[in-house]
Amino acid sequence: MALTYSQETRLASEATDFSLPGVDGKSYSLTSFKGSKALVVAFICNHCPYVIAVQERLNALAKEFAPKGVALIGINSNDSVKYPADGFEAMKARSKEQGYAFPYVQDESQQVARAYGAVCTPDFFAYENVGGKFLLRYAGRLDDNWKNPSAVTRRELAEALSAILAGRTPAPEQKPSMGCSIKWK
């Protein structure tokens, strides 16, 4: 498992639409979140130790910001043939076990990960809903200590969401996310 850092992305770019099956039996697209003020697109999976280390914090963030109008979607783009721990049935089990407060969907074709420029798990993208279009405002890490929640001093994704909700642009200096590389087919 090689450490990979997220790529620099073009802020203000528009989110690419998708239609992906969720572990809850529903299908999700950008339209599913049209009433949200902001949307976090998180590329996650089941087996990556970096995701496992932050999954509770990610779920807490989803719960914290949902009442404020922020939606979050977890997308698993890993090759589930080579990595069965990331298969759809395992995703259902993980979502239930963790009590995910957000849709967890499968990107079996990996087209969504490629369209977003996701390269690692976890990889976070925060979009502001501007007149029905989701525009990228933040691409970076969850916080400043993936491994030890008690050592976190900055919650960068939460700070970015708070700025978006206050009508401000998040800080332009955004630290890349880091984790396992997406398992490409």
Contacts in CASP RR format, 6 or more apart in sequence:
PFRMAT RR
TARGET T0000
AUTHOR 0000-0000-0000
METHOD contacts of the structure
MODEL  1
MALTYSQETRLASEATDFSLPGVDGKSYSLTSFKGSKALVVAFICNHCPY
VIAVQERLNALAKEFAPKGVALIGINSNDSVKYPADGFEAMKARSKEQGY
AFPYVQDESQQVARAYGAVCTPDFFAYENVGGKFLLRYAGRLDDNWKNPS
AVTRRELAEALSAILAGRTPAPEQKPSMGCSIKWK
1 48 0 8 1.000
1 49 0 8 1.000
1 180 0 8 1.000
1 181 0 8 1.000
2 180 0 8 1.000
2 181 0 8 1.000
3 178 0 8 1.000
3 179 0 8 1.000
3 180 0 8 1.000
4 119 0 8 1.000
4 120 0 8 1.000
4 178 0 8 1.000
4 179 0 8 1.000
4 180 0 8 1.000
4 181 0 8 1.000
5 119 0 8 1.000
5 120 0 8 1.000
5 176 0 8 1.000
5 177 0 8 1.000
5 178 0 8 1.000
5 179 0 8 1.000
6 118 0 8 1.000
6 119 0 8 1.000
6 120 0 8 1.000
6 123 0 8 1.000
6 124 0 8 1.000
6 139 0 8 1.000
6 140 0 8 1.000
6 141 0 8 1.000
6 176 0 8 1.000
6 177 0 8 1.000
6 178 0 8 1.000
7 117 0 8 1.000
7 119 0 8 1.000
7 176 0 8 1.000
8 139 0 8 1.000
8 176 0 8 1.000
9 117 0 8 1.000
9 125 0 8 1.000
9 136 0 8 1.000
9 139 0 8 1.000
10 136 0 8 1.000
11 136 0 8 1.000
11 137 0 8 1.000
11 138 0 8 1.000
11 139 0 8 1.000
11 172 0 8 1.000
12 135 0 8 1.000
12 136 0 8 1.000
12 137 0 8 1.000
13 135 0 8 1.000
13 136 0 8 1.000
14 133 0 8 1.000
14 134 0 8 1.000
14 135 0 8 1.000
14 136 0 8 1.000
15 30 0 8 1.000
15 39 0 8 1.000
15 41 0 8 1.000
15 116 0 8 1.000
15 125 0 8 1.000
15 127 0 8 1.000
15 133 0 8 1.000
15 134 0 8 1.000
15 135 0 8 1.000
15 136 0 8 1.000
16 112 0 8 1.000
16 115 0 8 1.000
16 116 0 8 1.000
17 29 0 8 1.000
17 30 0 8 1.000
17 31 0 8 1.000
18 28 0 8 1.000
18 29 0 8 1.000
18 30 0 8 1.000
18 107 0 8 1.000
18 111 0 8 1.000
18 112 0 8 1.000
18 115 0 8 1.000
19 27 0 8 1.000
19 28 0 8 1.000
19 29 0 8 1.000
20 27 0 8 1.000
20 28 0 8 1.000
20 29 0 8 1.000
20 75 0 8 1.000
20 105 0 8 1.000
20 106 0 8 1.000
20 107 0 8 1.000
20 112 0 8 1.000
21 27 0 8 1.000
21 28 0 8 1.000
21 88 0 8 1.000
21 105 0 8 1.000
21 106 0 8 1.000
22 28 0 8 1.000
22 103 0 8 1.000
22 104 0 8 1.000
22 105 0 8 1.000
22 106 0 8 1.000
23 88 0 8 1.000
23 91 0 8 1.000
23 92 0 8 1.000
23 95 0 8 1.000
23 103 0 8 1.000
23 104 0 8 1.000
23 105 0 8 1.000
23 106 0 8 1.000
24 95 0 8 1.000
24 103 0 8 1.000
26 103 0 8 1.000
28 73 0 8 1.000
28 103 0 8 1.000
28 105 0 8 1.000
30 39 0 8 1.000
30 134 0 8 1.000
32 71 0 8 1.000
32 103 0 8 1.000
33 39 0 8 1.000
33 71 0 8 1.000
33 73 0 8 1.000
33 129 0 8 1.000
33 134 0 8 1.000
34 129 0 8 1.000
34 132 0 8 1.000
35 69 0 8 1.000
35 129 0 8 1.000
36 69 0 8 1.000
36 70 0 8 1.000
36 71 0 8 1.000
36 129 0 8 1.000
37 68 0 8 1.000
37 69 0 8 1.000
37 70 0 8 1.000
37 128 0 8 1.000
37 129 0 8 1.000
37 164 0 8 1.000
37 165 0 8 1.000
38 65 0 8 1.000
38 69 0 8 1.000
38 70 0 8 1.000
38 71 0 8 1.000
38 126 0 8 1.000
38 127 0 8 1.000
38 128 0 8 1.000
38 129 0 8 1.000
38 137 0 8 1.000
38 161 0 8 1.000
38 164 0 8 1.000
38 165 0 8 1.000
39 70 0 8 1.000
39 71 0 8 1.000
39 72 0 8 1.000
39 73 0 8 1.000
39 126 0 8 1.000
39 127 0 8 1.000
39 129 0 8 1.000
39 134 0 8 1.000
40 61 0 8 1.000
40 62 0 8 1.000
40 65 0 8 1.000
40 70 0 8 1.000
40 71 0 8 1.000
40 72 0 8 1.000
40 73 0 8 1.000
40 124 0 8 1.000
40 125 0 8 1.000
40 126 0 8 1.000
40 127 0 8 1.000
40 157 0 8 1.000
40 161 0 8 1.000
41 73 0 8 1.000
41 74 0 8 1.000
41 75 0 8 1.000
41 116 0 8 1.000
41 124 0 8 1.000
41 125 0 8 1.000
41 126 0 8 1.000
41 127 0 8 1.000
42 58 0 8 1.000
42 72 0 8 1.000
42 73 0 8 1.000
42 74 0 8 1.000
42 75 0 8 1.000
42 102 0 8 1.000
42 122 0 8 1.000
42 123 0 8 1.000
42 124 0 8 1.000
42 125 0 8 1.000
43 74 0 8 1.000
43 75 0 8 1.000
43 76 0 8 1.000
43 77 0 8 1.000
43 113 0 8 1.000
43 116 0 8 1.000
43 118 0 8 1.000
43 120 0 8 1.000
43 121 0 8 1.000
43 122 0 8 1.000
43 123 0 8 1.000
43 124 0 8 1.000
43 182 0 8 1.000
44 51 0 8 1.000
44 55 0 8 1.000
44 58 0 8 1.000
44 74 0 8 1.000
44 75 0 8 1.000
44 76 0 8 1.000
44 104 0 8 1.000
44 121 0 8 1.000
44 122 0 8 1.000
45 51 0 8 1.000
45 76 0 8 1.000
45 77 0 8 1.000
45 78 0 8 1.000
45 83 0 8 1.000
45 86 0 8 1.000
45 121 0 8 1.000
45 180 0 8 1.000
45 183 0 8 1.000
46 76 0 8 1.000
46 85 0 8 1.000
46 86 0 8 1.000
46 87 0 8 1.000
46 90 0 8 1.000
46 91 0 8 1.000
46 94 0 8 1.000
47 78 0 8 1.000
47 83 0 8 1.000
47 85 0 8 1.000
47 86 0 8 1.000
48 121 0 8 1.000
48 122 0 8 1.000
48 179 0 8 1.000
48 180 0 8 1.000
49 180 0 8 1.000
50 120 0 8 1.000
50 121 0 8 1.000
50 122 0 8 1.000
50 146 0 8 1.000
50 178 0 8 1.000
50 179 0 8 1.000
50 180 0 8 1.000
51 121 0 8 1.000
51 122 0 8 1.000
51 179 0 8 1.000
51 180 0 8 1.000
53 146 0 8 1.000
53 147 0 8 1.000
54 122 0 8 1.000
54 142 0 8 1.000
54 143 0 8 1.000
54 146 0 8 1.000
55 98 0 8 1.000
56 98 0 8 1.000
56 149 0 8 1.000
57 142 0 8 1.000
57 143 0 8 1.000
57 149 0 8 1.000
57 152 0 8 1.000
58 72 0 8 1.000
58 122 0 8 1.000
58 142 0 8 1.000
59 98 0 8 1.000
59 99 0 8 1.000
59 100 0 8 1.000
59 101 0 8 1.000
59 102 0 8 1.000
61 72 0 8 1.000
61 142 0 8 1.000
61 155 0 8 1.000
61 157 0 8 1.000
61 158 0 8 1.000
61 161 0 8 1.000
62 72 0 8 1.000
62 100 0 8 1.000
62 101 0 8 1.000
62 102 0 8 1.000
63 101 0 8 1.000
64 158 0 8 1.000
65 72 0 8 1.000
65 158 0 8 1.000
65 161 0 8 1.000
66 72 0 8 1.000
66 101 0 8 1.000
68 161 0 8 1.000
68 165 0 8 1.000
69 165 0 8 1.000
70 161 0 8 1.000
70 165 0 8 1.000
71 102 0 8 1.000
72 101 0 8 1.000
72 102 0 8 1.000
73 102 0 8 1.000
73 103 0 8 1.000
73 104 0 8 1.000
73 105 0 8 1.000
74 102 0 8 1.000
74 103 0 8 1.000
74 104 0 8 1.000
74 105 0 8 1.000
75 105 0 8 1.000
75 106 0 8 1.000
75 107 0 8 1.000
75 112 0 8 1.000
75 113 0 8 1.000
75 118 0 8 1.000
76 86 0 8 1.000
76 87 0 8 1.000
76 91 0 8 1.000
76 104 0 8 1.000
76 105 0 8 1.000
76 106 0 8 1.000
76 107 0 8 1.000
77 107 0 8 1.000
77 110 0 8 1.000
77 112 0 8 1.000
77 113 0 8 1.000
77 118 0 8 1.000
77 182 0 8 1.000
78 86 0 8 1.000
78 121 0 8 1.000
78 182 0 8 1.000
78 183 0 8 1.000
79 86 0 8 1.000
79 110 0 8 1.000
79 183 0 8 1.000
79 184 0 8 1.000
79 185 0 8 1.000
80 86 0 8 1.000
80 87 0 8 1.000
80 88 0 8 1.000
80 106 0 8 1.000
80 108 0 8 1.000
81 185 0 8 1.000
82 183 0 8 1.000
82 185 0 8 1.000
83 183 0 8 1.000
84 90 0 8 1.000
86 183 0 8 1.000
87 106 0 8 1.000
88 106 0 8 1.000
91 104 0 8 1.000
91 106 0 8 1.000
94 100 0 8 1.000
94 104 0 8 1.000
95 104 0 8 1.000
107 113 0 8 1.000
110 182 0 8 1.000
110 184 0 8 1.000
110 185 0 8 1.000
113 182 0 8 1.000
116 123 0 8 1.000
116 125 0 8 1.000
117 123 0 8 1.000
118 125 0 8 1.000
118 182 0 8 1.000
119 181 0 8 1.000
119 182 0 8 1.000
120 177 0 8 1.000
120 178 0 8 1.000
120 179 0 8 1.000
120 180 0 8 1.000
120 181 0 8 1.000
120 182 0 8 1.000
121 179 0 8 1.000
121 180 0 8 1.000
121 182 0 8 1.000
122 142 0 8 1.000
122 177 0 8 1.000
122 179 0 8 1.000
123 140 0 8 1.000
123 177 0 8 1.000
123 182 0 8 1.000
124 138 0 8 1.000
124 139 0 8 1.000
124 140 0 8 1.000
124 141 0 8 1.000
124 142 0 8 1.000
124 157 0 8 1.000
124 177 0 8 1.000
125 136 0 8 1.000
125 138 0 8 1.000
125 139 0 8 1.000
125 140 0 8 1.000
126 136 0 8 1.000
126 137 0 8 1.000
126 138 0 8 1.000
126 139 0 8 1.000
126 157 0 8 1.000
126 160 0 8 1.000
126 161 0 8 1.000
126 164 0 8 1.000
126 170 0 8 1.000
127 134 0 8 1.000
127 135 0 8 1.000
127 136 0 8 1.000
127 137 0 8 1.000
128 134 0 8 1.000
128 135 0 8 1.000
128 137 0 8 1.000
128 164 0 8 1.000
137 160 0 8 1.000
137 163 0 8 1.000
137 164 0 8 1.000
137 169 0 8 1.000
137 170 0 8 1.000
138 156 0 8 1.000
138 157 0 8 1.000
138 160 0 8 1.000
138 161 0 8 1.000
138 164 0 8 1.000
138 170 0 8 1.000
138 174 0 8 1.000
139 174 0 8 1.000
139 176 0 8 1.000
139 177 0 8 1.000
140 156 0 8 1.000
140 157 0 8 1.000
140 174 0 8 1.000
140 175 0 8 1.000
140 176 0 8 1.000
140 177 0 8 1.000
141 156 0 8 1.000
141 157 0 8 1.000
141 175 0 8 1.000
141 176 0 8 1.000
141 177 0 8 1.000
141 178 0 8 1.000
142 155 0 8 1.000
142 156 0 8 1.000
142 157 0 8 1.000
142 177 0 8 1.000
143 152 0 8 1.000
143 154 0 8 1.000
143 155 0 8 1.000
143 156 0 8 1.000
143 157 0 8 1.000
143 158 0 8 1.000
144 152 0 8 1.000
144 153 0 8 1.000
144 154 0 8 1.000
144 156 0 8 1.000
144 175 0 8 1.000
145 151 0 8 1.000
145 152 0 8 1.000
145 153 0 8 1.000
146 178 0 8 1.000
146 179 0 8 1.000
156 174 0 8 1.000
156 175 0 8 1.000
159 170 0 8 1.000
159 171 0 8 1.000
160 170 0 8 1.000
160 171 0 8 1.000
160 174 0 8 1.000
163 169 0 8 1.000
163 170 0 8 1.000
163 171 0 8 1.000
164 170 0 8 1.000
END
